[in-house]
Amino acid sequence: MYLSLDHNSGAPLHLQLKEQMRLAIATGALVVGDQLPTVRELAAQLRINPNTIARVYRDLQAEGLLASRQGSGTFVAEEAVALAGRESADLVRARLRGAVALGRSVGMGWRELREVVGEILREAEEAGVGGEDEGEAGSGEPSHKR
């Protein structure tokens, strides 16, 4: 698992780390049962305060994404995939909101933003990014399969 923190982004480090770990679970980069680095190991790797890592682990445990086993370490929890899957749409929305804010801040109008997003979606679909849509073909509606 690769984690990268941007100390200049203005976003708190613990929130950056939590989002990246949620995304890693949602995308399968981390799977149920995977052991995470210890608090000290990850703090040393990322060069941040161990209390920040401990806080992230504690928060993700409270959300049901991680489980701690006394004397064994911290692992991706059994229910993590289902929980992270539900959060995936929220993560995508958050990223899109950021992209829209960036576009507006550099002077793009609403019409131009819609065109850019449509273009990106068409390109991704043509390239087969993510495979076939599980929803109705061309409907743009999300699948409700589980």
C-alpha positions as CSV (number, residue, x, y, z in Angstrom):
1,M,0.0,0.0,0.0
2,Y,1.4,3.3,-1.1
3,L,0.4,6.4,1.0
4,S,1.4,10.0,0.2
5,L,0.7,13.0,2.2
6,D,0.7,16.6,0.9
7,H,1.9,18.9,3.6
8,N,1.1,21.9,1.5
9,S,-2.5,21.1,0.6
10,G,-4.2,22.7,3.6
11,A,-6.1,19.4,4.3
12,P,-5.2,17.9,7.7
13,L,-2.8,15.0,7.5
14,H,-5.1,12.7,9.4
15,L,-8.0,13.3,6.9
16,Q,-5.7,12.8,3.9
17,L,-4.5,9.5,5.4
18,K,-8.0,8.3,6.3
19,E,-9.3,9.0,2.8
20,Q,-6.4,7.2,1.2
21,M,-6.9,4.1,3.4
22,R,-10.6,4.1,2.7
23,L,-9.8,4.3,-1.0
24,A,-7.3,1.5,-0.8
25,I,-10.0,-0.7,0.8
26,A,-12.7,0.3,-1.7
27,T,-10.4,-0.4,-4.7
28,G,-9.0,-3.7,-3.3
29,A,-5.5,-2.4,-2.8
30,L,-6.1,-3.5,0.8
31,V,-8.3,-6.6,1.3
32,V,-9.9,-8.3,4.3
33,G,-7.3,-9.7,6.6
34,D,-4.4,-7.6,5.4
35,Q,-2.2,-6.5,8.2
36,L,-1.3,-2.8,8.4
37,P,2.1,-1.4,9.4
38,T,2.4,-0.7,13.1
39,V,1.8,2.9,14.2
40,R,5.5,3.5,14.7
41,E,6.4,1.9,11.3
42,L,3.9,4.0,9.4
43,A,4.8,7.2,11.3
44,A,8.4,6.7,10.4
45,Q,7.6,5.9,6.8
46,L,5.4,9.0,6.4
47,R,7.6,11.1,8.7
48,I,4.7,12.3,10.8
49,N,3.8,12.1,14.5
50,P,2.7,8.6,15.6
51,N,-0.3,10.1,17.4
52,T,-1.6,11.0,13.9
53,I,-1.4,7.4,12.8
54,A,-2.9,6.2,16.0
55,R,-5.8,8.6,15.6
56,V,-6.5,7.4,12.0
57,Y,-6.4,3.7,13.0
58,R,-8.7,4.5,16.0
59,D,-11.1,6.4,13.7
60,L,-11.2,3.6,11.1
61,Q,-11.7,1.0,13.7
62,A,-14.7,3.0,15.1
63,E,-16.0,3.0,11.5
64,G,-15.6,-0.7,11.2
65,L,-13.0,-0.7,8.5
66,L,-10.1,-1.9,10.7
67,A,-9.8,-4.3,13.5
68,S,-7.1,-4.5,16.1
69,R,-6.0,-7.8,17.6
70,Q,-4.1,-7.5,20.8
71,G,-0.5,-8.5,20.3
72,S,-1.0,-9.2,16.6
73,G,-1.6,-5.8,15.1
74,T,-4.2,-3.9,13.0
75,F,-6.0,-5.6,10.1
76,V,-8.6,-4.8,7.5
77,A,-11.9,-5.8,9.1
78,E,-14.3,-8.5,7.7
79,E,-17.0,-5.9,7.1
80,A,-14.6,-3.3,5.6
81,V,-15.3,-4.1,1.9
82,A,-19.1,-3.6,2.3
83,L,-18.6,-0.4,4.2
84,A,-16.0,1.0,1.9
85,G,-18.1,0.1,-1.1
86,R,-20.9,2.3,0.3
87,E,-18.4,5.1,0.8
88,S,-17.0,4.8,-2.7
89,A,-19.7,7.1,-4.2
90,D,-19.0,9.6,-1.4
91,L,-15.2,9.6,-2.2
92,V,-16.0,10.1,-5.9
93,R,-18.3,13.0,-5.1
94,A,-15.7,14.6,-2.9
95,R,-13.1,14.4,-5.7
96,L,-15.5,15.8,-8.2
97,R,-16.4,18.7,-5.9
98,G,-12.7,19.5,-5.7
99,A,-12.4,19.3,-9.5
100,V,-15.4,21.6,-9.9
101,A,-14.0,24.1,-7.4
102,L,-10.7,24.1,-9.2
103,G,-12.3,24.6,-12.6
104,R,-14.4,27.5,-11.2
105,S,-11.4,29.0,-9.5
106,V,-9.5,29.2,-12.8
107,G,-12.4,30.8,-14.5
108,M,-14.2,27.9,-16.2
109,G,-18.0,28.4,-16.7
110,W,-20.6,25.8,-15.9
111,R,-21.1,24.9,-19.5
112,E,-17.4,24.3,-20.0
113,L,-17.2,22.2,-16.9
114,R,-20.1,20.0,-18.1
115,E,-18.3,19.6,-21.4
116,V,-15.0,18.6,-19.8
117,V,-16.7,16.1,-17.5
118,G,-18.7,14.6,-20.4
119,E,-15.5,14.4,-22.5
120,I,-13.7,12.6,-19.7
121,L,-16.5,10.2,-19.2
122,R,-16.7,9.4,-22.9
123,E,-12.9,8.9,-23.0
124,A,-13.0,6.5,-20.1
125,E,-16.0,4.6,-21.5
126,E,-14.3,4.2,-24.9
127,A,-11.1,3.1,-23.2
128,G,-13.0,0.5,-21.2
129,V,-12.0,2.0,-17.9
130,G,-13.6,-0.1,-15.1
131,G,-15.1,-2.6,-17.5
132,E,-18.8,-2.8,-18.4
133,D,-21.3,-0.8,-16.4
134,E,-23.4,-3.1,-14.3
135,G,-26.4,-0.8,-14.6
136,E,-28.6,-0.6,-17.7
137,A,-26.4,0.1,-20.7
138,G,-26.2,3.8,-21.5
139,S,-28.6,4.7,-18.7
140,G,-26.1,6.4,-16.5
141,E,-27.9,4.9,-13.6
142,P,-26.0,3.1,-10.9
143,S,-26.3,-0.6,-10.5
144,H,-28.0,-1.9,-7.4
145,K,-26.3,-5.3,-7.5
146,R,-24.4,-6.3,-4.4
